[in-house]
Amino acid sequence: MGDEYHALIKNDTWELVPRTDKKTIGCKWVFRVKRKPDGSVDRYKARLVAKGYLQEHGRDYFDMFSPVTKPATIRIILSLALCHNWPLRQLDVNNAFLHGTMHEKVYIVQPLGNNTKYLDYFFARLGHTFSIKDLGMLHHFLGVEVVSTSSGIFLSKAQYIADILQQTKMGDAKPVHTPAGPKADLHEDANSSPSDSMVYRRVVGLLQYLSITRPDLSFTVNRLAQFMHSPTEHQWQAVKRVLWYLKGTTFHGLFLRRGTPLVLTAYSDSDWGGVHDGGKSTTGYVIYLGCNIISWRSVRQKSVARSSTEAEYRALVNTAAEVIWIQNLLVDLALDYFFVRDYVADGTLHVLHIRTKDQIANVLTKPLGRTLFRYFRSKLGVFDGSSILRGRDKA
């Protein structure tokens, strides 16, 4: 608490003035325990926060925003670093939120190649402007444990999964092989009794955050999230099956390989909607940079497709939009709209037919049997990292 208060004073966070008749907002201290990937205590943090819930929009504030990085951006940067064999370092800006009102521009020299001397020089220059904490080589960020090996890096949320299983009292559950059975009925069931909506929303919310390293969960979790408004016991049983699946795959995570060619490949698929889905189809796509998966999505289409061909084309449009965004990510080019036909015509996109047994995006549009699910799961780059996490496998 003392360190936090000192930082607030050092950064001139406030200016003391006589009390007036203006509405004042209270504040409070928030305490948090930050943990290491293995669950042990890393450090204790204290934050002084304003009671913003007492403010009214349009009177006390007008605009609000929260800058968020797409998970795909993080995986792209990691893949680029692995391809060029760049070192991965991480740092933490102390009290970063205190720099929110900074208006001046900061110019830095771009680090060259993989020479760690340039990184050290970059950190030193950055430290002249911000209070920087050098966390060393990349090992843990956004709740994801990063384990480096000679062949790539392994992204794991094993401790997060263990915490979910503990919170839901599923630590002793019997594991299953898939998050949903091949004939799973993930639809509305008017004959099923209501479930505890608060518990349902909390658990599904935890599962949604987990999907940053687990594309094998995307289809099932996306379906379950569609019942947040009024879950039933039927859907809660489906959530429990996902927890049973996690029990057997706690140490599974995403493996990104070194030296992969920087070529984009995408798989697009749709599952034509039926009567239980209100006629709306499901879109699924998987995008690779070389052999590393960098982006994926499973989502129900917003309107009814009149044919399976129309459903497939809509899925292709969404996939092409993501591919074009990725292509232009590093040059900061924003595209508001486009037509697939134009990009096919000028050679930017090459659209090919994929056999069903090779259609990786299938795992994001429908429940699959054990054998096919495991096959596609390996293609997604999701592997059992038990040996890596134990430090035995460094190859």
C-alpha positions as CSV (number, residue, x, y, z in Angstrom):
1,M,0.0,0.0,0.0
2,G,2.9,2.3,0.8
3,D,4.5,1.8,-2.6
4,E,1.2,2.5,-4.4
5,Y,0.6,5.7,-2.4
6,H,4.2,6.8,-3.1
7,A,3.6,6.3,-6.8
8,L,0.4,8.3,-6.8
9,I,2.2,11.2,-5.2
10,K,5.3,10.9,-7.4
11,N,3.1,11.0,-10.6
12,D,1.1,14.1,-9.4
13,T,-2.1,12.1,-9.7
14,W,-4.1,14.8,-7.8
15,E,-3.9,18.3,-6.6
16,L,-5.3,19.3,-3.2
17,V,-7.9,22.0,-3.4
18,P,-10.4,23.4,-0.8
19,R,-13.7,21.5,-0.7
20,T,-16.5,23.0,-2.8
21,D,-20.2,22.2,-3.3
22,K,-19.2,20.0,-6.3
23,K,-20.2,16.4,-6.1
24,T,-17.3,14.3,-4.7
25,I,-16.6,10.7,-5.5
26,G,-15.2,8.4,-2.7
27,C,-12.4,6.0,-3.1
28,K,-11.2,2.7,-1.6
29,W,-8.3,0.4,-1.5
30,V,-8.5,-2.9,-3.5
31,F,-6.1,-5.7,-2.5
32,R,-5.1,-8.5,-4.8
33,V,-2.7,-11.5,-4.6
34,K,-0.8,-12.1,-7.8
35,R,0.3,-15.7,-8.3
36,K,2.9,-17.5,-10.3
37,P,2.0,-20.1,-12.9
38,D,2.3,-22.9,-10.3
39,G,-0.2,-21.2,-8.0
40,S,2.3,-20.0,-5.4
41,V,2.2,-16.3,-4.3
42,D,4.2,-14.0,-6.4
43,R,3.4,-10.7,-4.7
44,Y,0.7,-8.6,-3.0
45,K,-0.8,-5.6,-4.8
46,A,-2.8,-2.7,-3.6
47,R,-4.7,-0.2,-5.7
48,L,-6.5,3.0,-4.8
49,V,-9.7,3.2,-7.0
50,A,-12.5,5.7,-7.3
51,K,-16.0,4.6,-6.7
52,G,-17.0,5.1,-10.3
53,Y,-20.4,3.5,-9.8
54,L,-21.6,6.7,-8.1
55,Q,-21.0,8.7,-11.3
56,E,-23.7,9.3,-14.0
57,H,-23.1,9.1,-17.7
58,G,-23.6,12.4,-19.4
59,R,-22.9,14.4,-16.2
60,D,-19.8,13.1,-14.6
61,Y,-18.3,11.5,-17.7
62,F,-19.0,11.2,-21.4
63,D,-16.7,8.8,-23.2
64,M,-15.2,5.6,-21.9
65,F,-13.0,3.0,-23.5
66,S,-10.8,0.2,-22.7
67,P,-8.0,-0.6,-25.2
68,V,-8.0,-4.3,-25.9
69,T,-5.6,-6.4,-27.9
70,K,-7.0,-9.2,-30.1
71,P,-5.6,-12.6,-29.0
72,A,-4.7,-13.2,-32.7
73,T,-2.3,-10.2,-32.6
74,I,-0.4,-11.8,-29.7
75,R,-0.1,-15.1,-31.4
76,I,1.0,-13.4,-34.6
77,I,3.8,-11.5,-32.8
78,L,4.9,-14.8,-31.0
79,S,4.9,-16.6,-34.4
80,L,7.0,-13.9,-36.0
81,A,9.5,-14.0,-33.1
82,L,9.8,-17.7,-33.4
83,C,10.2,-17.6,-37.2
84,H,13.1,-15.0,-36.9
85,N,14.5,-16.5,-33.7
86,W,14.1,-13.2,-31.9
87,P,14.4,-13.3,-28.1
88,L,11.1,-12.8,-26.2
89,R,11.4,-10.4,-23.3
90,Q,8.6,-8.9,-21.2
91,L,8.4,-5.8,-19.0
92,D,5.8,-4.2,-16.8
93,V,5.1,-0.5,-16.7
94,N,4.6,0.4,-13.0
95,N,1.3,2.2,-12.4
96,A,0.7,2.2,-16.2
97,F,-2.8,3.7,-15.6
98,L,-1.3,6.9,-14.2
99,H,0.1,7.7,-17.7
100,G,-3.3,7.9,-19.2
101,T,-3.3,11.7,-19.5
102,M,0.1,11.9,-21.2
103,H,-0.2,14.0,-24.4
104,E,3.4,14.3,-25.6
105,K,4.9,12.0,-28.2
106,V,7.6,9.4,-27.4
107,Y,10.0,8.5,-30.2
108,I,12.2,5.4,-29.9
109,V,14.8,3.7,-32.1
110,Q,13.5,0.4,-33.4
111,P,15.4,-2.6,-32.1
112,L,17.3,-4.5,-34.8
113,G,17.4,-8.2,-35.3
114,N,17.8,-10.5,-32.3
115,N,20.7,-8.7,-30.6
116,T,19.8,-8.6,-26.9
117,K,22.0,-5.5,-26.6
118,Y,19.4,-3.5,-28.6
119,L,16.7,-4.8,-26.3
120,D,18.7,-3.6,-23.3
121,Y,19.3,-0.3,-24.9
122,F,15.5,0.0,-25.7
123,F,14.5,-0.8,-22.1
124,A,17.0,1.7,-20.8
125,R,15.7,4.5,-23.0
126,L,12.1,3.6,-22.2
127,G,13.0,3.7,-18.5
128,H,13.8,7.4,-18.8
129,T,10.1,8.1,-19.5
130,F,8.3,5.4,-17.5
131,S,8.9,3.5,-14.3
132,I,9.8,0.1,-15.9
133,K,10.1,-3.3,-14.2
134,D,12.1,-5.8,-16.4
135,L,10.5,-9.2,-16.0
136,G,13.2,-11.0,-17.9
137,M,12.5,-13.5,-20.6
138,L,8.8,-14.0,-21.5
139,H,7.3,-16.5,-19.1
140,H,3.8,-15.4,-18.0
141,F,1.4,-12.9,-19.4
142,L,-2.4,-12.4,-19.4
143,G,-2.7,-15.5,-17.2
144,V,-0.9,-17.6,-19.8
145,E,2.2,-19.5,-18.9
146,V,4.9,-19.4,-21.6
147,V,7.4,-22.3,-21.6
148,S,10.2,-22.0,-24.2
149,T,11.8,-25.1,-25.7
150,S,14.3,-25.6,-28.5
151,S,11.5,-26.3,-31.0
152,G,9.1,-23.6,-30.0
153,I,7.0,-22.2,-27.1
154,F,4.1,-23.8,-25.2
155,L,1.2,-21.7,-24.1
156,S,-0.6,-23.1,-21.1
157,K,-3.4,-22.2,-18.6
158,A,-3.1,-25.3,-16.5
159,Q,-3.3,-23.5,-13.2
160,Y,-6.3,-21.6,-14.4
161,I,-8.0,-24.9,-15.3
162,A,-7.1,-26.4,-12.0
163,D,-8.7,-23.3,-10.3
164,I,-11.9,-23.7,-12.3
165,L,-12.2,-27.4,-11.4
166,Q,-11.6,-26.6,-7.7
167,Q,-14.2,-23.8,-7.8
168,T,-16.8,-26.1,-9.4
169,K,-15.9,-29.0,-7.2
170,M,-15.0,-31.1,-10.3
171,G,-11.5,-32.0,-9.2
172,D,-12.4,-35.6,-8.7
173,A,-14.6,-35.9,-11.8
174,K,-14.2,-38.7,-14.3
175,P,-12.5,-37.4,-17.5
176,V,-14.2,-37.7,-20.9
177,H,-12.5,-37.6,-24.3
178,T,-14.5,-34.7,-26.0
179,P,-16.1,-31.5,-24.7
180,A,-19.4,-32.5,-26.3
181,G,-20.7,-35.9,-27.6
182,P,-21.0,-36.5,-31.4
183,K,-24.8,-36.4,-31.0
184,A,-24.9,-33.6,-28.4
185,D,-28.1,-31.6,-28.4
186,L,-26.9,-28.1,-27.6
187,H,-30.2,-26.4,-28.2
188,E,-33.1,-24.9,-26.3
189,D,-35.1,-27.5,-24.3
190,A,-38.5,-26.2,-23.1
191,N,-39.0,-29.4,-21.1
192,S,-35.9,-29.0,-18.9
193,S,-36.1,-27.3,-15.5
194,P,-34.3,-23.9,-15.0
195,S,-30.7,-23.9,-13.8
196,D,-28.9,-21.4,-11.5
197,S,-28.2,-18.6,-13.9
198,M,-25.6,-16.9,-11.7
199,V,-23.5,-20.1,-11.5
200,Y,-24.0,-20.9,-15.2
201,R,-22.9,-17.4,-16.3
202,R,-19.9,-17.4,-14.0
203,V,-18.6,-20.9,-15.2
204,V,-19.2,-20.2,-18.9
205,G,-17.5,-16.9,-18.5
206,L,-14.5,-18.6,-17.0
207,L,-14.5,-21.1,-20.0
208,Q,-14.7,-18.3,-22.5
209,Y,-11.5,-16.7,-21.1
210,L,-9.8,-20.1,-21.2
211,S,-10.3,-20.4,-25.0
212,I,-7.4,-18.0,-25.7
213,T,-5.1,-21.1,-25.6
214,R,-7.8,-23.8,-26.3
215,P,-9.4,-23.7,-29.7
216,D,-10.7,-27.2,-29.1
217,L,-13.3,-25.6,-26.7
218,S,-14.5,-22.9,-29.0
219,F,-17.5,-24.5,-30.6
220,T,-19.0,-26.0,-27.4
221,V,-18.3,-22.9,-25.3
222,N,-19.8,-20.6,-27.9
223,R,-22.9,-22.7,-28.0
224,L,-23.3,-22.7,-24.3
225,A,-22.8,-19.0,-24.1
226,Q,-25.9,-18.6,-26.2
227,F,-28.0,-19.7,-23.3
228,M,-26.8,-17.1,-20.7
229,H,-30.1,-15.4,-20.5
230,S,-32.1,-18.4,-19.4
231,P,-30.1,-21.6,-18.8
232,T,-31.7,-24.9,-18.0
233,E,-30.4,-28.1,-16.4
234,H,-30.0,-29.5,-19.9
235,Q,-27.4,-26.8,-20.7
236,W,-25.8,-27.1,-17.3
237,Q,-25.2,-30.8,-17.9
238,A,-23.4,-29.8,-21.1
239,V,-21.3,-27.3,-19.1
240,K,-20.4,-30.1,-16.7
241,R,-19.2,-32.3,-19.6
242,V,-16.8,-29.6,-20.6
243,L,-15.4,-29.6,-17.1
244,W,-15.1,-33.4,-17.3
245,Y,-13.2,-32.9,-20.5
246,L,-10.9,-30.3,-18.9
247,K,-10.2,-32.7,-16.0
248,G,-8.5,-35.1,-18.5
249,T,-6.8,-32.3,-20.5
250,T,-5.7,-29.9,-17.8
251,F,-2.1,-29.7,-19.1
252,H,-3.1,-29.4,-22.8
253,G,-2.2,-26.1,-24.4
254,L,-1.1,-24.4,-27.6
255,F,2.3,-25.1,-29.1
256,L,3.8,-22.6,-31.5
257,R,6.8,-23.9,-33.5
258,R,10.0,-22.2,-34.5
259,G,11.2,-21.7,-38.1
260,T,7.8,-21.9,-39.7
261,P,7.3,-20.2,-43.1
262,L,5.4,-16.9,-43.0
263,V,2.5,-18.1,-45.2
264,L,-1.1,-17.6,-44.4
265,T,-3.5,-20.6,-44.7
266,A,-7.1,-20.6,-43.7
267,Y,-9.9,-23.2,-43.3
268,S,-13.5,-22.1,-43.5
269,D,-16.6,-24.2,-42.9
270,S,-20.3,-23.8,-42.0
271,D,-22.9,-26.2,-40.5
272,W,-26.2,-25.3,-42.2
273,G,-28.7,-24.4,-39.5
274,G,-31.6,-26.5,-38.6
275,V,-35.0,-26.1,-36.9
276,H,-33.4,-26.1,-33.4
277,D,-31.2,-23.1,-34.3
278,G,-34.0,-21.0,-35.8
279,G,-32.5,-21.8,-39.2
280,K,-29.2,-20.0,-38.5
281,S,-26.0,-21.6,-39.5
282,T,-22.7,-21.9,-37.6
283,T,-19.5,-20.3,-39.1
284,G,-16.1,-21.7,-38.2
285,Y,-12.7,-20.8,-39.4
286,V,-9.0,-21.6,-38.5
287,I,-6.1,-19.5,-39.8
288,Y,-2.4,-20.5,-39.7
289,L,0.8,-18.5,-40.1
290,G,3.0,-21.3,-41.4
291,C,2.1,-24.3,-39.2
292,N,1.1,-22.1,-36.2
293,I,-2.5,-21.4,-35.5
294,I,-3.0,-17.7,-34.9
295,S,-6.8,-17.1,-35.2
296,W,-10.0,-19.1,-35.0
297,R,-13.7,-18.5,-34.5
298,S,-16.9,-20.4,-34.0
299,V,-20.0,-18.3,-34.2
300,R,-23.7,-18.5,-35.2
301,Q,-24.5,-16.5,-38.3
302,K,-26.8,-13.5,-37.7
303,S,-29.4,-14.3,-40.3
304,V,-30.9,-17.4,-41.9
305,A,-29.1,-18.7,-45.0
306,R,-31.4,-19.9,-47.7
307,S,-29.1,-22.7,-48.8
308,S,-25.9,-24.5,-47.6
309,T,-24.0,-22.7,-50.4
310,E,-25.1,-19.3,-49.0
311,A,-24.0,-20.4,-45.5
312,E,-20.6,-21.5,-46.8
313,Y,-20.2,-18.2,-48.6
314,R,-21.0,-16.2,-45.5
315,A,-18.4,-18.2,-43.6
316,L,-15.9,-17.6,-46.4
317,V,-16.6,-13.8,-46.2
318,N,-15.8,-13.8,-42.4
319,T,-12.7,-15.8,-43.0
320,A,-11.4,-13.6,-45.8
321,A,-12.0,-10.5,-43.7
322,E,-9.8,-12.0,-40.9
323,V,-7.1,-13.0,-43.4
324,I,-7.0,-9.5,-45.0
325,W,-6.9,-8.0,-41.5
326,I,-3.9,-10.2,-40.6
327,Q,-2.1,-9.4,-43.9
328,N,-2.4,-5.7,-43.2
329,L,-1.9,-5.8,-39.4
330,L,1.7,-4.7,-39.4
331,V,1.1,-1.9,-41.8
332,D,-1.9,-0.7,-39.8
333,L,-4.2,-0.7,-42.7
334,A,-7.9,-0.9,-41.7
335,L,-10.5,-2.4,-44.1
336,D,-14.2,-1.6,-43.4
337,Y,-15.6,-3.8,-46.1
338,F,-14.6,-5.9,-49.1
339,F,-15.8,-8.5,-51.6
340,V,-14.3,-12.0,-51.7
341,R,-14.8,-12.0,-55.4
342,D,-12.5,-9.0,-55.9
343,Y,-9.7,-10.6,-53.8
344,V,-10.0,-13.9,-55.7
345,A,-9.9,-12.1,-59.0
346,D,-6.7,-10.2,-58.2
347,G,-5.0,-13.2,-56.7
348,T,-4.9,-12.0,-53.1
349,L,-7.0,-15.0,-52.0
350,H,-6.9,-18.5,-53.4
351,V,-10.1,-20.5,-52.6
352,L,-9.8,-24.3,-52.7
353,H,-12.2,-27.1,-51.9
354,I,-11.2,-29.2,-48.9
355,R,-12.4,-32.8,-48.3
356,T,-14.5,-33.3,-45.2
357,K,-12.0,-35.5,-43.5
358,D,-9.3,-32.8,-44.0
359,Q,-11.6,-29.8,-43.1
360,I,-10.0,-28.7,-39.8
361,A,-12.8,-26.0,-39.3
362,N,-15.2,-28.9,-38.8
363,V,-14.2,-28.9,-35.2
364,L,-15.6,-25.4,-34.8
365,T,-19.0,-26.0,-36.4
366,K,-20.3,-29.3,-34.9
367,P,-19.8,-31.9,-32.2
368,L,-17.5,-34.7,-33.4
369,G,-16.7,-38.3,-32.3
370,R,-13.6,-39.1,-30.3
371,T,-11.3,-40.2,-33.1
372,L,-12.0,-37.3,-35.4
373,F,-12.0,-34.8,-32.6
374,R,-8.6,-35.9,-31.4
375,Y,-7.2,-35.7,-35.0
376,F,-8.5,-32.2,-35.6
377,R,-7.4,-31.1,-32.1
378,S,-3.8,-32.1,-32.9
379,K,-4.1,-30.1,-36.2
380,L,-5.1,-27.1,-34.1
381,G,-1.8,-27.3,-32.3
382,V,-3.3,-28.3,-29.0
383,F,-1.1,-30.9,-27.3
384,D,-0.5,-32.4,-23.9
385,G,2.3,-30.3,-22.3
386,S,2.7,-32.4,-19.1
387,S,6.3,-33.2,-19.8
388,I,7.1,-29.6,-20.9
389,L,5.5,-28.1,-17.9
390,R,7.5,-30.5,-15.7
391,G,10.7,-29.4,-17.4
392,R,11.6,-32.8,-18.6
393,D,11.2,-32.1,-22.3
394,K,13.4,-29.4,-23.7
395,A,13.4,-30.6,-27.3
